[in-house]
Amino acid sequence: MLVRHAASRVPVVLFDFLAPTLIGYRNASTARRTKVFTRDELIPPAPSSSTDRTRLQEQIRTQLSLLGSSSSSTPSTPEVNLFHNTTSQLRSALTEGNFEKVWAHWSTLEEKQLLQFLSPAQLDAYSRAVAAFCPQSEEDQWEDGRREAVEHIGLVTACGGATTTLRHCMNLHIKRKEPEAVLRLYERYIELCNSGVDLKEPQGEEGWDADWQALAEPSFDEATSGTSGHDRSQLVLAAITAYAMRDSFKDALHLSLQFRLRLRPPSVTLFLKTLAYDEALQRKVSQYVRILDMARLVSRPASLSKQITNLVNDQATGLLERLYNNIVAGFSPPYPWLAATPKAVSPERPVLMPTVGWTSFILAFLKCRRFDLAEKLWNDAVAQGVKPGVEMWTALLDGYGAIRALDESLVTWNAMKAANIKPDCMAYRAFMSTLFDLRKFDLAMARFKEFEKLSHSNDADKSQVLPVYNTVLHGLLLSRREDEARDIYQRMRTKGPTPDVVSYNTFLRYCARKGDMKSFAQWLQAMTDVGLEGDVFTWSTVLSALFKAGRKDGPQLVTNIMRMQKIEPNVATYTSIIDHAVRQRDEPMLKAAFDLLRWMEQQQDADIKPNQVTYTSILSGMYREEWLNPSLREECRSYILESMQRRKMQPNRITYHILLKACLQNPGPEGLRQALAYYREMGERKIHKDYDTWYTILQGLVRRGEWDVAAEMVNEIKRTGFVLSGGLLNLRVMYHSLRIHRG
């Protein structure tokens, strides 16, 4: 049973394994039918004049000179002419539909080692054109000798990112129930890529700030780019389908873990449409992909932790529980893939459940006050042979601290020691942080004295000692025990650990809140004297302090201080400062951020002027929670929109995703009203709504319990013909179940 503590102001549940009498461990084919293009659309035209031909020769000569091997000399005119003439003849053969000539000219380019100089656009055009020579149905037969040649061209162009022909071939084999042929093509594709083409995974593929990265970069349409992860995903999905046809989940699992790009839901949906002729296979592949996606996520601990954090931040408790259940299902048949301990790892179970997975879920469940799920997790881990170590106990301490549960924190600390688990630096930090936050300063300092003895022993992880000292500095200043904090700082200077930028930021923030500008300047100078550079927290604190002191030149002073530290700020630096300031949910900080924004707008340096990310960060920060006076918020919003219009900045789809998510996180009615306004604005501006759009909207509405609006959105999704998949499908299922449950 769970023990309830009536002493807590908010009812909090304590796990039975923390009760004194229970201490101890328990044993226990293409995505869609290819569009019919004219040959002019598919194939770049030949130059129309001798002048154009001369210019093209020079371009080709330059390209060959730059890209050719270092051992070769500058290409001769005959070599340039050969490349030009052969590609021209190849275009003509494709236009005529004469495959024998196509193969002859392609072979010439390959034999003369000229294929490497084809541009991505040429590769894509040739791949789409050659795909037309594939049989269009499973009943049609290949013409004599054509299959091997078409597949060869498909493999080569696919390694350059143009996958249309290869996808046609693989999908045709799937329809003909030839899984071995599909896998043979995929294996040859991987061999070719590994021998000469590096498939690099895009940076920033995952993480909470993916939208911001997308907003800061040029737009990129996966569905139309010949070199996109979307196309590569289609090849992987075809191989997974082949393994599903052979009932070989283990092989599909290993293939999926080797593929570095995520199988994104839109790509999966598109591929599954090609299997509509075989519903049983379609369901099986869909099931495989869902399980493989879980395995891939768990195999990347940082990504798993980030996704759990995102769900907690969105208060998506239902999705959090579903994620956990989907993961632990990997311990059991019919498709086991997950190992709980290093000894349990095997070819059948190649993915180890990382410690950070257990700890992230514990912390998440406690933050959501799902004590039943946290206890279930603990029992699941023990049942799988996991012996909870200090990391899992620390997660309990962090979780109870996050919900300000003092009694439970005290019991957990004592239970951990009774279980012969020696607290490490992070356990002390978590426990002391809770004690300081709940004004139990004497208890906290008693634990700190105990910790200081540990920190000087050989057992302590020196890299984790400093965060504990910084927690104590913060706690002492929180209780206005400044003299004690200064004493500890001096001990850190002489005996270690050496104070870092976080240490100085703690004092800077304290002085800024007090309005003690003299001490503020002294701490800032002290940080500069020891050679430490400020971070975003430093500069937003400085900006806020100057604003509160009535200094109108705050942005310029911040810039001067940064340059004194040999930091050359740019728009990204200032945008980070503004974003940090707005996230503090404090009107004076917001006004200071606007001071900086106006100063940026007045600068002549293009590297300092605000961009779309700058404006979007302020808009989203103002709507993320109900903290700002409505009239002030509307005034700020009007200013930003007018500024964007003056600079001819139009919000794009990514901008709207960020704004929709922020507004729907606001629990007040204004958040919903503004989110719907942005949604309507997307329609008025004819901005295409994709998978991420619908997911952002429906997730926010389900979390808020806005059932009527969610119903309208589900109907709107159906009207557009958009096929639900992945997390979006889970959201719709959860929407229906919760609505029925709540009546």
ABEGO torsion letter per residue (X at the ends): XBBBBAABABBBBBBAAABAAABEBBBXXBABBBBBBBAAAABBBBBABAAAAAAAAAAAAAAAAAABBAABBBBBAAAAAAAAAAAAAAAAAAAAGBAAAAAAAAAAAAAAGAAAABBAAAAAAAAAAAAAABBABAABBBBBGAAAAAAAAAAAAAAAGBAAAAAAAAAAAAAAGBAAAAAAAAAAAAAAAAAABBBBBBBGABEAAAAAAAAABBBBBAAABAABAAAAAAAAAAAAAAAAAAGBAAAAAAAAAABABBBBAAAAAAAAAAAAABAAAAAAAAAAAAAAAAAAAAABAAAAAAAAAAAAAAGBAAAAAAAAAAAAAAABOABBABBABAAABBAABABBBBAAAAAAAAAAAAAAGBAAAAAAAAAAAAAAGBBBBAAAAAAAAAAAAAAGBAAAAAAAAAAAAAAGBBBBAAAAAAAAAAAAAAGBAAAAAAAAAAAAAAAABAABBAAAAAAAAAAAAAAAAAAGBAAAAAAAAAAAAAAOBBBBAAAAAAAAAAAAAAGBAAAAAAAAAAAAAAGBBBBAAAAAAAAAAAAAAGBAAAAAAAAAAAAAAGBBBBAAAAAAAAAAAAAAGBAAAAAAAAAAAAAAAABABAAABBBAAAAAAAAAAAAABBABBAAAAAAAAAAAAAAAAAAGBBBBAAAAAAAAAAAAABABAAAAAAAAAAAAAAAAAGBBBBAAAAAAAAAAAAAAGBAAAAAAAAAAAAAAGBBBBEAAAAAAAAAAAAAAAAX
